[in-house]
Amino acid sequence: MAAVVVAGVVALVVGVLGAPSEGEDTLVKVERPSPSPASSPASSPGLSPSPTATATPTPPPVVRGFRFPMEGACLPAEDDLMPNAPREYRFGVHEGVDFYPGRACADIERGMPVMAAKTGIVIRADVDYKDITQEEMDELLGSSAQQGFTDPATLDRLRGRQVWIDHGSGVVTRYCHLLAVEPGIAKDVAVAAGQVVGRVGNSGTPESVSDPTMENHLHFEIRVGDSFLGQGLSVAEMRRLWTVAFSP
C-alpha cells in the first residue's frame, strides 16, 4: 500500500515539473520566502536598546568678583533701575543697572570717575563720539514707536558714549552715557579693576539734547554671551545674580 502512495506522489511531481531529460537527475527546487520590506531584526527579549549619546551642555560662566564701577555705589533698591524694567519712551526694556544720584548709595554727579569693574581688555572706546542732535533723537524714538520695539542699532546709539571691557569667558561690561572717555583708554588696552575709564554723563539720553544738566548717571551692563545678566528672569532671581556678581 505504501509503495502505491509513493508512486502516486512521484507521478504527481513529474506531471507538474515535467519529466527529466535522459541523463539528468530528478531535482525538486524549494524557493526560500523573501522577507517583508517592513521586517526588522528582532530585539533580544529583556534587553533595552543602546541609549543615544547626547552632548553635555556647557554651563554658563559664574559671574562674580566684580567691584562697583563708582566709589561707594550699591545696587539700587528700585526695580525700575534694574534689568528687565520697561522703557516706554523707546518701546523696550532696560538691559543694565542705572546708578543715579541719591538712588544707588554714592553721591553721583556729572563728571564723576567711572571705574573698570574688573580686570580686562578694552574692546570699545568711543573717543570720537558725536553728540545726538534733536533731529536724530526724534528719528530714533519715532522709529522705535513705529516698530513697537528698540532695534539694536537704535539702542546702541541711545546708550551714548561707551566703553566696553572684555573679561574673558564671554563676559563683557559696558559703561554708557559717558561724558568722556578717560585719556589713555582705547581699544586693545588692558585695564585693571578700579582703573578710571570714563566720566559720568548723560550722552544718548533725550535730556542730553534738551537739558544737559539732567539725567546724569551711569548705565552699567554685564553681558554674558549674547544676553544681559538676568535677562528674562524674575525680579528675585535677577537680583540674586547681580548680588553674586558683586560678591568676592
C-alpha positions as a Markdown table, in Angstrom:
| # | Residue | x | y | z |
|---|---|---|---|---|
| 1 | Met | 0.0 | 0.0 | 0.0 |
| 2 | Ala | 2.9 | 2.4 | 0.9 |
| 3 | Ala | 4.5 | 1.7 | -2.4 |
| 4 | Val | 1.4 | 2.7 | -4.2 |
| 5 | Val | 1.2 | 6.1 | -2.4 |
| 6 | Val | 4.9 | 6.9 | -3.1 |
| 7 | Ala | 4.4 | 6.0 | -6.8 |
| 8 | Gly | 1.4 | 8.4 | -6.9 |
| 9 | Val | 3.4 | 11.3 | -5.4 |
| 10 | Val | 6.3 | 10.8 | -7.8 |
| 11 | Ala | 3.8 | 10.7 | -10.7 |
| 12 | Leu | 2.3 | 14.0 | -9.5 |
| 13 | Val | 5.7 | 15.7 | -9.2 |
| 14 | Val | 6.7 | 14.5 | -12.7 |
| 15 | Gly | 3.4 | 15.7 | -14.1 |
| 16 | Val | 3.9 | 19.2 | -12.6 |
| 17 | Leu | 7.6 | 19.7 | -13.3 |
| 18 | Gly | 7.9 | 17.6 | -16.4 |
| 19 | Ala | 10.0 | 14.5 | -16.9 |
| 20 | Pro | 13.7 | 14.9 | -16.8 |
| 21 | Ser | 15.7 | 14.5 | -20.0 |
| 22 | Glu | 17.8 | 11.5 | -20.3 |
| 23 | Gly | 21.0 | 11.7 | -18.3 |
| 24 | Glu | 19.6 | 14.4 | -15.9 |
| 25 | Asp | 18.9 | 13.8 | -12.2 |
| 26 | Thr | 15.4 | 14.5 | -10.9 |
| 27 | Leu | 15.6 | 17.7 | -8.8 |
| 28 | Val | 12.8 | 19.4 | -6.8 |
| 29 | Lys | 13.7 | 23.0 | -6.1 |
| 30 | Val | 12.3 | 24.8 | -3.0 |
| 31 | Glu | 12.2 | 28.6 | -3.0 |
| 32 | Arg | 13.1 | 30.5 | 0.2 |
| 33 | Pro | 10.4 | 33.2 | 1.0 |
| 34 | Ser | 11.6 | 36.8 | 0.7 |
| 35 | Pro | 11.5 | 38.9 | 3.9 |
| 36 | Ser | 8.8 | 41.5 | 4.2 |
| 37 | Pro | 10.2 | 45.0 | 3.4 |
| 38 | Ala | 8.9 | 46.2 | 6.8 |
| 39 | Ser | 10.6 | 43.5 | 8.7 |
| 40 | Ser | 13.5 | 44.3 | 11.0 |
| 41 | Pro | 15.8 | 42.3 | 13.2 |
| 42 | Ala | 14.0 | 41.2 | 16.3 |
| 43 | Ser | 15.2 | 42.6 | 19.6 |
| 44 | Ser | 16.5 | 40.2 | 22.2 |
| 45 | Pro | 13.9 | 39.8 | 24.9 |
| 46 | Gly | 14.7 | 41.6 | 28.1 |
| 47 | Leu | 17.4 | 43.9 | 26.6 |
| 48 | Ser | 16.9 | 47.7 | 26.3 |
| 49 | Pro | 18.2 | 49.5 | 23.1 |
| 50 | Ser | 21.5 | 51.3 | 23.5 |
| 51 | Pro | 21.0 | 54.9 | 24.6 |
| 52 | Thr | 21.7 | 57.7 | 22.2 |
| 53 | Ala | 24.6 | 59.8 | 23.2 |
| 54 | Thr | 23.7 | 63.4 | 24.0 |
| 55 | Ala | 26.1 | 66.3 | 24.2 |
| 56 | Thr | 26.5 | 67.8 | 27.7 |
| 57 | Pro | 25.6 | 71.5 | 27.6 |
| 58 | Thr | 28.3 | 73.9 | 28.7 |
| 59 | Pro | 27.2 | 75.7 | 31.8 |
| 60 | Pro | 27.2 | 79.5 | 31.7 |
| 61 | Pro | 30.1 | 81.1 | 33.5 |
| 62 | Val | 29.6 | 82.1 | 37.1 |
| 63 | Val | 29.6 | 85.9 | 37.1 |
| 64 | Arg | 31.2 | 87.2 | 40.3 |
| 65 | Gly | 34.2 | 89.1 | 41.7 |
| 66 | Phe | 33.2 | 92.5 | 40.2 |
| 67 | Arg | 33.5 | 95.8 | 42.0 |
| 68 | Phe | 31.1 | 98.6 | 41.7 |
| 69 | Pro | 32.0 | 101.0 | 38.9 |
| 70 | Met | 31.8 | 104.1 | 41.2 |
| 71 | Glu | 33.2 | 104.6 | 44.6 |
| 72 | Gly | 30.6 | 104.0 | 47.3 |
| 73 | Ala | 27.9 | 102.7 | 45.0 |
| 74 | Cys | 25.5 | 99.9 | 45.6 |
| 75 | Leu | 22.7 | 98.2 | 43.8 |
| 76 | Pro | 19.6 | 100.4 | 43.6 |
| 77 | Ala | 16.6 | 99.4 | 45.7 |
| 78 | Glu | 14.2 | 100.4 | 43.0 |
| 79 | Asp | 13.4 | 97.8 | 40.4 |
| 80 | Asp | 12.9 | 100.3 | 37.6 |
| 81 | Leu | 16.6 | 101.0 | 37.7 |
| 82 | Met | 17.5 | 97.2 | 37.2 |
| 83 | Pro | 17.5 | 94.9 | 34.2 |
| 84 | Asn | 14.2 | 93.9 | 32.5 |
| 85 | Ala | 12.4 | 97.1 | 33.6 |
| 86 | Pro | 10.2 | 98.6 | 30.9 |
| 87 | Arg | 11.4 | 101.7 | 29.0 |
| 88 | Glu | 8.2 | 103.0 | 27.5 |
| 89 | Tyr | 9.8 | 106.1 | 25.9 |
| 90 | Arg | 11.7 | 103.8 | 23.4 |
| 91 | Phe | 9.4 | 100.8 | 23.5 |
| 92 | Gly | 12.0 | 98.5 | 25.0 |
| 93 | Val | 13.3 | 97.0 | 28.2 |
| 94 | His | 16.3 | 98.0 | 30.4 |
| 95 | Glu | 19.4 | 95.8 | 30.0 |
| 96 | Gly | 21.6 | 97.0 | 32.8 |
| 97 | Val | 21.7 | 98.9 | 36.1 |
| 98 | Asp | 21.3 | 102.7 | 36.4 |
| 99 | Phe | 23.4 | 104.5 | 39.0 |
| 100 | Tyr | 21.6 | 107.7 | 39.8 |
| 101 | Pro | 22.4 | 110.4 | 42.4 |
| 102 | Gly | 20.7 | 109.6 | 45.7 |
| 103 | Arg | 19.4 | 106.2 | 44.4 |
| 104 | Ala | 22.5 | 104.0 | 44.5 |
| 105 | Cys | 24.3 | 104.9 | 47.8 |
| 106 | Ala | 27.0 | 107.0 | 46.2 |
| 107 | Asp | 27.0 | 110.8 | 45.7 |
| 108 | Ile | 26.9 | 110.5 | 41.9 |
| 109 | Glu | 27.3 | 113.7 | 39.9 |
| 110 | Arg | 28.3 | 114.8 | 36.4 |
| 111 | Gly | 32.0 | 114.2 | 35.7 |
| 112 | Met | 32.4 | 111.7 | 38.5 |
| 113 | Pro | 35.0 | 109.0 | 37.7 |
| 114 | Val | 33.7 | 105.7 | 36.3 |
| 115 | Met | 36.0 | 102.7 | 37.1 |
| 116 | Ala | 36.5 | 99.3 | 35.5 |
| 117 | Ala | 34.6 | 96.7 | 37.4 |
| 118 | Lys | 37.2 | 94.0 | 36.8 |
| 119 | Thr | 40.5 | 93.4 | 35.1 |
| 120 | Gly | 40.1 | 93.0 | 31.3 |
| 121 | Ile | 40.8 | 94.3 | 27.8 |
| 122 | Val | 39.0 | 97.3 | 26.3 |
| 123 | Ile | 37.2 | 96.2 | 23.1 |
| 124 | Arg | 35.4 | 99.5 | 22.5 |
| 125 | Ala | 36.1 | 103.1 | 23.5 |
| 126 | Asp | 34.0 | 105.9 | 21.9 |
| 127 | Val | 36.7 | 108.5 | 21.8 |
| 128 | Asp | 35.3 | 110.1 | 18.6 |
| 129 | Tyr | 31.7 | 110.1 | 19.8 |
| 130 | Lys | 29.4 | 112.6 | 18.1 |
| 131 | Asp | 26.5 | 114.0 | 20.2 |
| 132 | Ile | 23.0 | 113.2 | 19.1 |
| 133 | Thr | 21.1 | 116.2 | 17.7 |
| 134 | Gln | 17.4 | 116.8 | 18.4 |
| 135 | Glu | 16.5 | 115.8 | 14.8 |
| 136 | Glu | 18.3 | 112.5 | 15.2 |
| 137 | Met | 16.7 | 111.9 | 18.6 |
| 138 | Asp | 13.3 | 112.4 | 17.1 |
| 139 | Glu | 14.1 | 109.9 | 14.3 |
| 140 | Leu | 15.4 | 107.3 | 16.7 |
| 141 | Leu | 12.4 | 107.5 | 19.0 |
| 142 | Gly | 10.0 | 107.7 | 16.1 |
| 143 | Ser | 11.4 | 104.6 | 14.6 |
| 144 | Ser | 11.1 | 102.7 | 17.9 |
| 145 | Ala | 7.5 | 103.8 | 18.2 |
| 146 | Gln | 6.7 | 102.7 | 14.6 |
| 147 | Gln | 8.3 | 99.3 | 15.1 |
| 148 | Gly | 7.0 | 98.8 | 18.6 |
| 149 | Phe | 10.5 | 97.9 | 19.9 |
| 150 | Thr | 14.0 | 99.2 | 20.0 |
| 151 | Asp | 16.2 | 97.7 | 17.3 |
| 152 | Pro | 19.9 | 97.0 | 18.2 |
| 153 | Ala | 21.3 | 99.9 | 16.2 |
| 154 | Thr | 18.9 | 102.4 | 17.8 |
| 155 | Leu | 19.6 | 101.1 | 21.2 |
| 156 | Asp | 23.3 | 101.3 | 20.7 |
| 157 | Arg | 23.0 | 105.0 | 19.7 |
| 158 | Leu | 20.8 | 105.7 | 22.8 |
| 159 | Arg | 23.5 | 104.3 | 25.1 |
| 160 | Gly | 25.6 | 107.3 | 24.1 |
| 161 | Arg | 29.3 | 107.4 | 24.6 |
| 162 | Gln | 30.5 | 104.0 | 25.8 |
| 163 | Val | 33.5 | 101.9 | 26.9 |
| 164 | Trp | 33.3 | 98.1 | 26.7 |
| 165 | Ile | 35.7 | 95.7 | 28.6 |
| 166 | Asp | 36.1 | 92.0 | 27.8 |
| 167 | His | 36.8 | 89.9 | 31.0 |
| 168 | Gly | 37.0 | 86.6 | 29.2 |
| 169 | Ser | 34.7 | 83.6 | 29.1 |
| 170 | Gly | 32.1 | 85.6 | 27.1 |
| 171 | Val | 31.6 | 88.2 | 29.9 |
| 172 | Val | 31.8 | 91.9 | 28.9 |
| 173 | Thr | 30.9 | 95.0 | 30.9 |
| 174 | Arg | 29.6 | 98.2 | 29.3 |
| 175 | Tyr | 29.8 | 101.7 | 30.7 |
| 176 | Cys | 27.3 | 104.0 | 29.0 |
| 177 | His | 26.0 | 107.6 | 28.8 |
| 178 | Leu | 29.6 | 108.8 | 29.5 |
| 179 | Leu | 30.5 | 112.4 | 29.4 |
| 180 | Ala | 34.0 | 111.5 | 28.3 |
| 181 | Val | 36.4 | 108.5 | 27.9 |
| 182 | Glu | 39.4 | 108.8 | 30.1 |
| 183 | Pro | 42.7 | 109.7 | 28.3 |
| 184 | Gly | 44.7 | 106.6 | 27.5 |
| 185 | Ile | 41.6 | 104.3 | 27.3 |
| 186 | Ala | 41.4 | 102.8 | 23.8 |
| 187 | Lys | 40.6 | 99.6 | 22.1 |
| 188 | Asp | 43.0 | 96.7 | 23.0 |
| 189 | Val | 44.3 | 98.5 | 26.1 |
| 190 | Ala | 44.5 | 96.3 | 29.2 |
| 191 | Val | 42.8 | 97.8 | 32.3 |
| 192 | Ala | 42.9 | 96.8 | 36.0 |
| 193 | Ala | 39.9 | 96.6 | 38.3 |
| 194 | Gly | 39.3 | 100.1 | 39.7 |
| 195 | Gln | 41.1 | 101.9 | 36.9 |
| 196 | Val | 39.2 | 105.0 | 35.7 |
| 197 | Val | 37.8 | 104.5 | 32.2 |
| 198 | Gly | 35.4 | 107.4 | 31.8 |
| 199 | Arg | 33.3 | 110.1 | 33.4 |
| 200 | Val | 29.6 | 110.2 | 34.4 |
| 201 | Gly | 27.4 | 112.0 | 31.9 |
| 202 | Asn | 24.1 | 111.8 | 30.0 |
| 203 | Ser | 25.1 | 111.2 | 26.4 |
| 204 | Gly | 22.5 | 109.4 | 24.4 |
| 205 | Thr | 19.6 | 110.3 | 26.6 |
| 206 | Pro | 16.8 | 112.7 | 25.4 |
| 207 | Glu | 17.9 | 115.1 | 28.1 |
| 208 | Ser | 21.3 | 115.3 | 26.6 |
| 209 | Val | 19.7 | 117.3 | 23.8 |
| 210 | Ser | 17.1 | 119.3 | 25.8 |
| 211 | Asp | 18.9 | 119.9 | 29.1 |
| 212 | Pro | 22.5 | 118.6 | 29.7 |
| 213 | Thr | 22.1 | 119.2 | 33.4 |
| 214 | Met | 19.5 | 116.4 | 33.7 |
| 215 | Glu | 19.7 | 112.6 | 33.7 |
| 216 | Asn | 23.4 | 112.5 | 34.5 |
| 217 | His | 24.0 | 108.9 | 35.6 |
| 218 | Leu | 25.9 | 105.7 | 34.7 |
| 219 | His | 24.2 | 102.9 | 32.8 |
| 220 | Phe | 26.2 | 99.8 | 33.5 |
| 221 | Glu | 25.7 | 96.4 | 31.8 |
| 222 | Ile | 27.2 | 92.9 | 32.4 |
| 223 | Arg | 26.8 | 90.9 | 29.2 |
| 224 | Val | 27.1 | 87.1 | 29.1 |
| 225 | Gly | 27.4 | 85.8 | 25.6 |
| 226 | Asp | 24.5 | 87.3 | 23.6 |
| 227 | Ser | 22.4 | 88.3 | 26.5 |
| 228 | Phe | 22.5 | 90.6 | 29.5 |
| 229 | Leu | 22.8 | 89.4 | 33.1 |
| 230 | Gly | 19.4 | 88.5 | 34.4 |
| 231 | Gln | 17.6 | 88.7 | 31.0 |
| 232 | Gly | 14.0 | 87.4 | 31.2 |
| 233 | Leu | 14.3 | 86.3 | 34.8 |
| 234 | Ser | 12.1 | 87.1 | 37.8 |
| 235 | Val | 13.0 | 90.2 | 39.8 |
| 236 | Ala | 14.1 | 88.0 | 42.7 |
| 237 | Glu | 16.4 | 85.7 | 40.6 |
| 238 | Met | 17.7 | 88.7 | 38.6 |
| 239 | Arg | 18.7 | 90.5 | 41.8 |
| 240 | Arg | 20.3 | 87.3 | 43.2 |
| 241 | Leu | 22.6 | 87.1 | 40.1 |
| 242 | Trp | 23.6 | 90.8 | 40.4 |
| 243 | Thr | 24.3 | 90.4 | 44.1 |
| 244 | Val | 26.5 | 87.4 | 43.3 |
| 245 | Ala | 28.2 | 89.4 | 40.6 |
| 246 | Phe | 29.4 | 92.0 | 43.1 |
| 247 | Ser | 30.5 | 89.3 | 45.6 |
| 248 | Pro | 34.1 | 88.1 | 46.0 |
